[in-house]
Amino acid sequence: MTGTGPTSQDHQDPAPGGVAPGTGEEVPPAAGASPAMARANRMSPANMLRSLLPLVVICLLIVGWNSLQQKTDEGVRTVDPS
């Protein structure tokens, strides 16, 4: 092929619901696009970081609060296994 027809490989159409190549702009999903494809296009490392960061902060706050509430004057408790 000469690369001038509609089937040429060098022409890049933006993927529906993704990011247009070279521009960085998001393209809205086409009306017939599946919801699974639209969801897959939203998955990125930045979105994962934005969703995990609040969870990590909450977990660290809970661990810190529990460590401050523990009494340090208690000794080691011995347990009789029988």
trRosetta pair geometry for C-beta under 8 A, 3 or more apart (Angstrom, degrees):
i j d omega theta_ij theta_ji phi_ij phi_ji
1 5 6.5 -92 -163 28 119 116
1 7 7.0 -111 -130 89 161 101
1 8 6.5 -166 133 -99 133 74
2 5 7.3 96 57 -11 86 89
2 8 7.9 -57 89 -94 53 117
3 8 4.3 87 -154 -137 52 127
3 9 7.3 -63 -119 36 89 72
3 10 5.8 28 -159 17 116 120
4 8 6.5 101 -4 -54 12 140
5 8 5.7 141 60 -36 60 89
6 11 7.8 -76 -151 56 40 156
8 11 5.2 84 80 0 99 104
12 21 4.7 -29 131 45 142 147
12 22 7.7 124 78 -7 135 113
14 18 6.7 -166 175 73 82 92
14 19 7.4 -112 -151 122 104 27
14 20 3.7 -43 -102 -109 129 77
14 21 6.6 -161 -97 6 68 72
14 23 8.0 -39 -87 34 126 121
14 27 4.4 134 137 -41 134 156
15 18 3.7 22 80 29 109 135
15 19 7.6 20 47 44 99 43
15 27 6.9 154 76 57 47 132
15 41 7.2 -169 113 -110 122 131
16 27 6.3 -105 -128 116 33 115
16 28 7.6 -23 -163 106 74 45
16 29 5.0 74 153 -147 93 51
16 30 3.9 -47 -139 -13 151 95
16 33 4.9 -156 116 -70 130 136
16 37 7.8 48 86 125 96 131
17 27 6.7 -50 -14 91 13 81
17 28 6.7 -5 -88 166 54 30
17 29 3.1 24 -71 -85 107 88
17 30 7.2 -88 -26 6 92 62
17 33 5.4 173 -21 147 131 168
17 37 6.3 115 65 123 148 93
17 38 4.6 -108 -153 -111 152 73
17 41 4.7 145 128 38 97 161
18 26 7.3 -140 132 -144 23 67
18 27 6.0 6 61 45 54 101
18 41 4.6 -120 -89 -144 74 128
19 23 7.8 -162 171 73 80 78
19 24 6.2 -19 -172 -146 118 32
19 25 6.9 146 -154 75 71 28
19 26 5.8 -49 -97 -97 65 54
19 27 7.0 154 -119 4 13 85
19 41 8.0 173 -14 -174 72 105
20 23 4.4 2 91 45 114 117
20 24 7.4 -38 63 26 79 17
20 25 5.1 1 29 63 116 82
20 26 7.7 175 -6 -120 82 6
20 27 5.3 103 -55 -44 89 112
29 33 4.2 -112 180 54 107 148
29 37 7.4 137 -133 99 125 100
29 38 4.6 -34 -72 -99 156 110
29 41 7.6 165 -80 39 105 149
30 33 4.6 116 56 -31 78 101
33 37 5.4 -108 180 75 98 126
33 38 5.8 107 122 -54 121 97
34 37 4.8 93 63 5 87 101
34 38 7.2 -154 96 -4 47 86
35 38 5.5 -55 -147 38 38 113
35 39 6.2 38 155 -20 69 105
36 39 5.8 -55 -148 37 30 110
36 40 6.3 31 153 -20 64 107
37 40 5.6 -53 -144 36 32 112
37 41 6.5 35 156 -22 64 105
38 41 5.9 -55 -152 32 30 112
38 42 7.0 28 151 -19 61 105
39 42 5.9 -58 -156 31 35 110
39 43 7.3 44 149 -32 64 97
40 43 5.9 -43 -159 12 40 115
42 47 6.4 88 156 -73 79 173
43 47 6.5 -128 -140 66 33 134
43 48 7.4 42 -163 -51 75 100
44 47 4.8 92 54 9 80 101
44 48 7.0 -144 93 -6 41 87
45 48 5.5 -55 -146 37 34 113
45 49 6.3 36 156 -20 67 104
46 49 5.8 -53 -149 35 31 111
46 50 6.4 31 153 -18 64 106
47 50 5.6 -52 -146 37 34 112
47 51 6.4 25 157 -13 65 108
48 51 6.0 -62 -149 41 30 104
48 52 6.0 16 160 -11 68 114
49 52 6.0 -62 -135 44 28 102
49 53 5.9 39 165 -37 65 107
50 53 6.3 -42 -137 19 22 115
51 54 7.4 -61 -169 31 31 98
51 55 7.4 20 147 -7 61 114
52 55 5.5 -66 -156 43 45 113
52 56 6.0 43 153 -22 79 107
53 56 5.9 -55 -144 35 30 109
53 57 6.4 29 158 -18 64 107
54 57 5.6 -56 -146 38 34 112
54 58 6.3 35 156 -20 68 105
55 58 5.8 -53 -148 36 31 110
55 59 6.4 30 154 -17 64 106
56 59 5.7 -54 -148 37 32 111
56 60 6.3 30 154 -17 65 106
57 60 5.8 -55 -147 38 31 110
57 61 6.4 33 153 -20 64 105
58 61 5.7 -54 -149 35 31 112
58 62 6.5 31 153 -19 65 104
59 62 5.8 -54 -150 35 32 110
59 63 6.4 29 154 -15 66 106
60 63 5.7 -54 -144 39 33 109
60 64 6.1 33 156 -18 66 109
61 64 5.7 -56 -144 40 29 111
61 65 6.2 31 157 -21 65 107
62 65 5.8 -53 -144 36 29 110
62 66 6.4 26 157 -15 63 107
63 66 5.9 -57 -148 39 29 109
63 67 6.3 27 156 -19 65 108
64 67 5.8 -56 -145 37 30 108
64 68 6.5 26 157 -16 64 106
65 68 5.9 -59 -152 37 30 108
65 69 6.4 25 153 -18 65 112
66 69 5.7 -60 -145 38 33 110
66 70 6.8 43 157 -35 65 98
67 70 6.0 -41 -152 14 34 115
71 74 5.3 86 96 -15 104 103
74 77 7.6 -17 164 -45 110 95
